[in-house]
Amino acid sequence: EELRAAAADSGRVAGETVSAIDALGELRDGAVIPAMIDRLDASAGSEVAEAAHRALVATCAQDFGRSRRRWRTWARDHGVRPRVEWLIDGLAHKQAAIRTAAIEELRHLAGDSFGYLPSSPKNERDRVRRRFAVWWQQLAHPETAISGQVCRPSGDQGAFLPPADEAPLPPTPKAR
C-alpha cells in the first residue's frame, strides 16, 4: 500500500516516485495500472512518465507508448482478465523484447516453454501460443478439459465437444 501511495503521490520528489513505480513494475501488480496510466501524463515529469511506461509494459506485456488513451482502452478491454492471459497475448506482440519477457514469465509459471522462441516465424509462435492457451484453460478450468485438450461447450447440458483442429486464437490487442 505504501508503494502504491508513493507512486500515485504527485507531491513527492521525482526520484522517490520513480523508485516506487519501478518497484511496482517489478511486482507486476495489475491493480496499479490505472495509477500508472495517470503517471504517463507529461506534467508528471519525464522520469516519472518513463518509469510508469516501463511498469505498464512489464505488467501488461503490451506497449502503447505514453498514450494514456490507448492504455485506458486496453485496461478497459483486458483488465478483468487474468494476468497470465496478458502474457499469452504478449507472445504475439510485434516487439521481440515483449515476446521475450512474456515467454520468460510463462516458462516460470508453466515450467515449460513448449518450444516457444521469440524469433520464430509468426505461424510457429501462434502454434505455441495456442499450446499456452490450452495449458491455461486446463489449469483455470479443469472441468472443461478431457484427455489433455480443452473442450468447448456443445450447447447440450453438461456435454462438451473436443476443440476444432487449429481453433482460432483469441484476439490480441493492437500493438503500436
C-alpha positions in Angstrom: 0.0 0.0 0.0 2.9 2.4 0.8 4.4 1.8 -2.7 1.1 2.4 -4.3 0.6 5.7 -2.4 4.2 6.8 -3.2 3.7 6.1 -6.9 0.5 8.0 -7.1 1.6 11.0 -4.9 2.4 13.8 -7.3 3.8 15.8 -4.4 6.8 13.5 -3.8 10.3 14.0 -5.1 10.6 12.5 -8.6 13.3 10.1 -7.5 11.1 8.6 -4.8 8.2 8.3 -7.2 10.3 6.6 -9.8 11.7 4.2 -7.2 8.1 3.3 -6.1 6.9 2.9 -9.7 9.9 0.7 -10.6 9.2 -1.5 -7.5 5.5 -1.8 -8.5 6.6 -2.7 -12.0 8.8 -5.5 -10.6 5.8 -6.8 -8.6 3.6 -6.9 -11.8 0.7 -5.7 -9.7 -2.3 -5.2 -12.1 -4.2 -3.2 -9.5 -1.9 -0.2 -10.1 -2.5 0.0 -13.8 -4.9 3.0 -13.6 -2.4 4.9 -11.4 0.5 4.1 -13.8 -1.6 5.3 -16.8 -2.3 8.6 -14.9 1.5 9.0 -14.4 2.1 8.9 -18.1 1.0 12.5 -18.2 3.8 14.8 -19.3 3.0 17.0 -16.3 4.2 14.1 -14.1 7.8 14.7 -15.4 9.6 12.7 -18.0 11.4 10.5 -15.4 8.1 9.6 -13.7 6.3 9.1 -17.1 9.0 6.8 -18.4 9.0 4.8 -15.2 5.2 4.4 -15.5 5.6 3.3 -19.1 8.2 0.7 -18.1 5.9 -0.6 -15.3 2.9 -0.9 -17.7 4.9 -2.7 -20.3 6.3 -5.2 -17.7 2.9 -5.7 -16.1 0.7 -5.9 -19.2 3.1 -7.4 -21.8 1.9 -4.7 -24.2 3.3 -1.4 -25.3 1.2 1.6 -26.2 4.0 4.2 -25.6 2.8 7.1 -23.5 -0.7 7.2 -24.9 -3.0 7.3 -22.0 -6.0 6.9 -24.3 -4.7 3.6 -25.7 -3.6 2.3 -22.3 -7.0 3.1 -20.9 -8.7 1.4 -23.8 -6.6 -1.7 -23.3 -7.2 -1.7 -19.5 -10.9 -1.4 -20.1 -11.0 -4.3 -22.6 -8.5 -6.6 -20.9 -8.1 -5.5 -17.3 -10.5 -8.0 -15.9 -8.8 -11.0 -17.5 -6.1 -12.9 -15.5 -2.6 -11.6 -16.0 -1.4 -14.9 -17.4 -3.7 -14.2 -20.4 -2.0 -10.9 -20.9 1.3 -12.8 -21.0 -0.1 -15.2 -23.6 -1.2 -12.3 -25.7 2.3 -10.8 -25.3 3.7 -13.9 -27.1 2.1 -12.4 -30.3 3.4 -8.9 -29.8 5.3 -7.3 -32.7 8.2 -6.3 -30.4 10.6 -9.2 -29.7 11.6 -7.8 -26.3 8.0 -8.0 -25.2 7.7 -11.6 -26.6 10.9 -12.5 -24.7 9.7 -11.1 -21.4 6.3 -12.8 -21.8 7.9 -16.2 -22.5 10.3 -15.9 -19.6 7.4 -15.4 -17.2 5.2 -18.1 -18.8 8.1 -20.5 -18.7 8.5 -19.8 -15.0 4.7 -20.3 -14.4 4.2 -23.3 -16.7 7.5 -25.0 -16.1 7.9 -25.3 -19.8 8.3 -23.0 -22.9 6.6 -25.5 -25.2 9.4 -24.7 -27.6 8.5 -21.0 -28.0 11.2 -18.9 -29.5 10.6 -15.1 -29.8 12.5 -15.1 -33.1 10.4 -17.9 -34.7 8.1 -17.2 -37.6 4.7 -15.8 -36.7 2.9 -19.1 -37.6 5.1 -21.1 -35.3 4.7 -18.5 -32.5 0.9 -18.7 -32.9 1.1 -22.5 -32.7 2.9 -22.4 -29.4 0.7 -19.6 -28.2 -2.3 -22.0 -28.7 -0.5 -24.6 -26.6 -0.1 -22.0 -23.8 -3.8 -21.2 -24.2 -4.7 -24.9 -23.7 -2.4 -25.1 -20.7 -4.0 -22.1 -19.1 -7.5 -23.3 -19.9 -6.7 -26.7 -18.3 -5.3 -25.1 -15.3 -8.0 -22.4 -14.8 -11.0 -24.6 -15.8 -10.1 -28.3 -15.4 -13.8 -29.3 -15.7 -13.6 -28.4 -19.4 -10.5 -30.5 -20.1 -10.7 -34.0 -21.5 -7.6 -36.1 -22.3 -5.3 -33.1 -22.4 -7.4 -31.0 -24.7 -9.6 -28.0 -24.0 -13.2 -28.6 -24.9 -15.9 -26.2 -25.8 -19.5 -26.4 -24.6 -21.7 -28.2 -27.1 -24.9 -26.5 -26.2 -26.3 -29.7 -24.6 -26.5 -29.6 -20.9 -23.2 -30.8 -19.4 -21.8 -32.1 -22.7 -18.5 -30.9 -24.2 -17.1 -31.3 -27.7 -13.4 -31.6 -28.5 -11.9 -28.4 -30.0 -11.8 -28.0 -33.7 -8.3 -28.5 -35.1 -6.4 -25.3 -35.4 -9.1 -23.4 -33.5 -8.8 -19.7 -33.9 -6.8 -17.8 -31.3 -8.5 -15.2 -29.1 -7.9 -11.7 -30.5 -4.8 -9.9 -29.3 -4.8 -6.2 -28.7 -3.4 -4.0 -31.4 0.3 -3.2 -30.7 1.8 0.1 -31.5 
